[in-house]
Amino acid sequence: MRYHAGLIGNGHTAALIEPDLTLSWLCIPRFDSQPLFASALDPRRGGNLSLTLELNGQQVSLTPLSQRYLGHSAVLQTELTGPGIHITATDFMPWGRHGIARRIQVQGAAGQAQLVIKSDPVRSAHLPVSQAVGLTHFAIQTPDGFALIQGQNLNLQTGEVAWVCIAWGATQQEAETNLKDLKTATVDDELAQWQAWLAPAKKPRQVPTKWEEAYWRSLIVIRLLSYEPTGALIAAPTASFPAIPGGDHQWDYRFTWMRDGYYTALTLDAAGLHREARRFYDFCFTHQEPDGHWKQPLYTVDGMEPHERLIGDLQGPGGEVPVRLGNAASGQLQLDNEGSIIHGLWFHYKTSGDLTALTTHWDGVRRAADWTAANWRRLESGIWEPREYVAHWVHGKVMCAVTLRAAARIAKALGHTQDAHRWQQTADIIAETAIQNGWDSERQSYVRHWGPTPETEAPMEISVLALVFYGLLPASDPRIRATIARMYRPADDGGLILYGGVCRYEKAAVPFYLPTLWLARYHLMAGEPEHCDQWLDVCLNAATGLGLMAEHFDGRDGAQWGNYPQAFSHEEVARLILERSQGWSFFDWEAIDPEPAI
């Protein structure tokens, strides 16, 4: 899929704006609400908000000219051109408010220009929407909220400015109040708040300009995927964008995964944006079970379960079905939940000095560590969430060891030495189990899992690099070197290399940004920066012209696949650029915390 749209957001939800000014994706009032416009998913029935220009009563053909963000912000500027006409549109969602503001200026028009708004909400029997045209131009009601679309000064002479405002609320009265508030927003104020938010962020040192720009853009995307009311961090703002061409891998990512959110929070802490990272961990501990487990791998932005349903009358751009809203992976057992949160909390403390984070959540840390010590031998669905089987995943076992190692360090920091000793001892047992059982002597590599599954043999895959990232084995270990060598084989020959990128696992259909960046990080940790740079550049070159990255990419034609943009991709880019600029990885435990755990 050739995504070119820009992303804007307000800390509650986000929208995609196409180069022709079509609003092609919007859920109101929050990320995981029902889609209002969804033509980015289904061009036939998804619906959108479009704008056309008429000059002296005749529609003018417009050609997209450019689309860019204004500085380091989420204020999006789009330019179009036509016969003797130039249009500049500026779209933004004022942070914390409930709407979209679009400023439009027409230059070069000879005569009376009229801007025409067309609202065409999603058309699905499963997603009820009603629309009325009145004084406010359009009033749209869904089960999740009420939206008002209003244009101001849409009949204008050349050089004049017009505004289109979209506001929403739980009721019509609330939407009207939000519309009035939205009309007071200005582009300058929005640019200033982005500048203020980024002010504490670290600046990568001595890196190429392209990398630095990718770093700032990725931090902005990360913030756009945060839900301000609760501190939740979502995986992506869209649902069911096809992950592979013509396939059936359509998933809803508008939720908070413990794992994805943890990776994002690591990047926020690494960049010095500690407030958002702390709020994520506070959110997570709020939803921890009494026994210490996070029973759901993912939660809605307010901590509920995202029940999955099929939308039978929608499909992807290439006819891909099914379209899913909600995600049934919430019912899986994934053993990396505890490791993600406990390691992340420890990393937050070491980078921010926030001791209150440890003291506040000590009871949750203790319960999570004890749950892990009692349950690490269980079969699980693993990091890639297959629905066909459970197994002993190498990655999951590594993260169980990480839970206890990080908990031991937290315990030591708080003076609980007995807890630290017993957790460290169990962590060592788990680590040795993963090191021994994950090795495939016949293929001379680490593989996805061990134990009985429907597969004839466990696939080669990228997540086994957790053995290196979390310090169970050094990057120079001969078994790791043999595994890396096998990864460099083609994906259809037992390796991971395909179309100029790196796949999650062998025989995949398209490369994936995350494993490409993980292989880059491995090379950095192995003292091979030139190979790190190579794979980082592959990802940056595959990004859209706006610097946005989906889940997967095709190195042959620049197509993006999967939900867009993806937190996985952007948090890894930003953190890897910081790591590359300092010359070492944030996964180096001793560099972050040179004191032994016990």
Secondary structure, 3 states (H helix, E strand, C coil): CCCCCEEEECCCCEEEECCCCCEEEEECCCCCCCEEECCCCCCCCCCEEEEEEEECCEEECCEEEEEEECCCCCCEEEEEEECCEEEEEEEECCCCCCEEEEEEEEECCCCCEEEEEEEECCCECCECCEEECCCCCEEEEECCEEEEEEEECCEECCCCEEEEEEEEECCHHHHHHHHHHHCCCCHHHHHHHHHHHHCCCCCCCCCCHHHHHHHHHHHHHHHHCEECCCCEECCCCCECCCCCCCCCCCCECCCEEHHHHHHHHHHHHHCCCHHHHHHHHHHHHHCCCCCCCCCCCEECCCCCCCCCEECCCCCCCCCCCCCEECCHHHHCCCCCHHHHHHHHHHHHHHHHCCHHHHHHCHHHHHHHHHHHHHHCCCCECCCCCCCCCCEEEHHHHHHHHHHHHHHHHHHHHCCCHHHHHHHHHHHHHHHHHHHHHCEECCCCEECCEECCCCCCCCCCEHHHHHHHHCCCCCCCCHHHHHHHHHHCCEHHHCCCEECCEECCECCCCCCEHHHHHHHHHHHHHCCCHHHHHHHHHHHHHHCCCCCCCCCEECCCCCCEECCCCCHHHHHHHHHHHHHHHHCCCCCCHHHHCCCCCC
